[in-house]
Amino acid sequence: MDWFVVSPMLVGLLFCVAVLAAFIDSIAGGGGLLTVPALLAVGMSPAQALATNKLQAVGGSFSASLYFVRRKAVNLAEQKLNIAMTFIGSVIGAILIQHIQPGLLRQVLPLLIIAIGLYFLLMPRLGEEDRVRRLHGLPFALIAGGCVGFYDGFFGPGAGSFYALAFVTLCGYNLAKSTAHAKVLNFTSNMGGLLFFMFGGKVVWGTGLIMLLGAICGARLGARMVLSRGQTLIRPMVVIVSAVMSSKLLYDSYGTQIGAWLQTLF
């Protein structure tokens, strides 16, 4: 079992990346856009990078979730069914990805994330205050918990935004309350994915635990800002993160074609 893989100086750099990523992730999601490329850049294999990223993400999402629960922004007793469905979905997704290549999902996902960004951008009053709830009980748990949890275990980028969108549109929660609840489910799906990676022996524990400490610090700061700044902070962050995330995913899927097209122009 590898404990560090990378040099102490690079581990320190990854700690700083984890702080920033967790801060962003606790507000708008998308922290993995920073951590996974950073882990790959220091020489980890794709399997090690994904597994180690799940470890540090568990620290960040747990830190933010604990803060929201202690501040009574989330009532865990009311979320038991959502948490259970999220965990089951994430484990199924993590198992299935070992047998199915998510190529089609990589092509469709940028469009979905662009749609989320535009939705928040073009509806300035979205999540400003609580609204009438549209789904209750098991139907909501299956959609917001099971389906998004499955996606997080199967692929992952933008899962926090999908959770938050579900709470805004289906539960009628305001944006700050939706973000708080989203982080609890995000922690659950991160834990489900991490357990699967642990069994596979792919986690780089030394590096991952140091990044986990950084993620705890960044997530706590971000969680505080969610409750203090609310919609004025979350909306623009979701729009910006959605734009950056979709651009990166488009480049990952169509980078060669985009490069060739640009060469024909210039």
N, C-alpha and C positions, 0 to 999 in steps of 0.2 A: 504494500500500500504506500503510495506517494503522499508525503506530508506537505511539501512546499513546491517542488518542481522548479520554481523561479528564484532569483536572487533576492536577498533581503531588501535591496533598494527598490526593486520592482514590486515587492510585496507592500512596501510603504506607499508606492504610487497607487496600487490597487486599493489600498485602504481609503485614500483620498477620493478615488473614483466611486467607491461604494458609498461614501458620505454624500456626495453630490447626487448620485443616482437614486438613493433612498429618499433624499429630500424631494426630488422631482416626483418620484413614484408615489409618495404619500399624498401628494396634491393632485396629480393628474395622470398617474400611471406612466409606463414607458421607460422605467429605469433600466430595464434589461438592454435597451438600445445602447447604453454606455458600458455596462458591465460585461456583457457577452463579447463584444468586439475587443474590449481591453484584455480579457482573459485569453482570447485567441491570439492577440498581438504579442503576448509575452511567451507564447510557445506551447500553450495547452492544446491538446487534441480537441476536436469538436465535442466529443462525449464528455471529456473532463471539464470543458468550459461550461457546458449546459448544466452538468451536475453541481459544480462548484457555485455557479450562479444561483441555483435553487437554494443552496445552503445559505448564502449571504442574503438572499431575498426573504427567506424565512425570518431572519433576524430583523430586517427592516419592517416587514409587514406585521410581525409580532409586536415590535416596539410601538408602532402607530396604533395598532388595534388595542393594546393595553392602555394607551393614553386615552383613546376614545371611550373605552369601557369605564375607566376610572372617572372620567368627566361626565359619565352618564349620557353620552351622545348615542351609545348603543346599549340596548338591553339584550344580553346574551340569551336569556330565557326565551325571548321571542324569536330568536334566530336558530334554534336547535334544528328545525327541519331544513332550513336553508343551508346550514353548515354540513349536515349529514349528506344532502344531495350533492353539495359542492365537492366534498371529499370523495364520494363514490365516483362522480364524474371525472375528477382529476386523475384518480388511479386508473380508471378505464382508458383515459386518453394517453397516459404515460405508457401503459402496456401496449396500446394499439400502435403508437408511433414507431415501435420497434419492428413492426411488420408492414406498415404502409408508409410510403414516402409522401410527405405533405406538399407535393409539387403544385397541385391545383389550388390548395389553400394559399400558398405563397403568391399566386397570381391574383387571386380574388381579394385577399386581405387588404392590400393598399386602398382599394376602392371603398371597402367598408370603413376603414379608418378615416379616409377623406370625408366620407359621409357623416361620421360622428363629429369631426371638426367643423364642418359646415353647419351641422344641426345646432351646435352650441353657438356658432358665430352669428347665424341668421335669426336666432331666437333669443334676444337679449334678456327677456324676462323669464327664460327657462330656469326652473329651480330657485326662483326668487323667494318663493314661499311654498308651504305644503299645499298639495292639491288632493282631489278625490282619488282614492286608491282604486286601481282597475283590476288587479289580481290579488288573490289571497291564498294562503295555505299551500297545498301541494302543487297546483299549477304554477305559481310563482317560483316555488323552490325548484321545480324541474327546469324552468327556463333560465332564471337568474343563477341558480346554483348548479344544477346538473349540466346544462348545456355550456355555460361559460366555464365552469370547472373542467369539463371535458376538453374544451378548447385550450385552457391554460395548461393542462397536462399534456396535450397533444402537440401544441405549438407555442403559444404563450404571449407574443408581443401584443400589447394593448389590452390585456385582460382586465386590468384595473378600470380602464375607460368603459369597457362593456358592462362590468358590474355596476359602475356608477350610473350609466345610462339606464340600466334596467330599474334601478331604484327610483330614478327621477321619473321615468315614463310610466312604469307599471305600478309602483308603490305611491307615487305622488309626493315623494320626499323632496325637501329643498336640497340645494346642491351640496351644502356643507354636511347635512345629515346623510345624504346619499354617499358622499365620499367616505365618511366614517364607516358606514355599513359595508361599503365595497371593500374596504381594507380588511375587515374581518374575514370576508369570504376569500379575499386574495391570499391571506395567510393560510387559510384552510387548504386551498388548491396548491399553494407552494409546498406545504407540508406533505400532501399526498404525493406530489411529484418527487420530492426529496427522498421519501421512504423508498420509492422504487429505484432511484439512482443509488441509494445506499446499498441496496441488495446487489446491485450490479458492480459495486466496488469502484465506481468512477469518480467519487468525490475526492478532491485534493484538500484534505482536512486542514492542514496548517494555514494555507493561504485562505481557504474559505472561512475559517473561524476569525481570522484577523479582519477580513472583509465584513464579516457578520457584525463585528464590533463597530466598524465604521457605519454600517447600514443602520444599526440601532441609534447612533447619534444623529445621523441625517434624517431618519424617519421621525424621530421625536420632535426635531425642530420643525419639520414640515407639517406634522400633525397639529402642533400649536398654532401655526399660521392658518390652517384650515378653519379652526374654530374661532380665531380672532379676526380673520380677514374675510372668510366666507366666499360668497359668490364673486366679489370684486377681484379675488386672487385666482379662484379655481377656473372660471370661464376662460380668461385669456391663456392660462397655462394649458388647459385641455386643447384649445385651438392650436397653440404653438407646438405642443408635443405631438398632436395628430399630424400636423404638417411635416414635422421633422421625421416622424416615424414612417409615414406613407412615402416620403421621398426616399428614405433609406431602403424600404422594402421594394419600391419600384426599381431602384438602382441594383439591388441584389438580384432581382428577377430578370431585369431587362438592360443591365448595364452595358453589355456588349452591343446590343442593338442601338442603344442611345448613343454610345460612343461612335459607332459607324455612321449614324444619322448626322451627328455633329460634324464629322469629318467631311461629309458631302456638302455641308453648308459653308464650311470654312476652308 
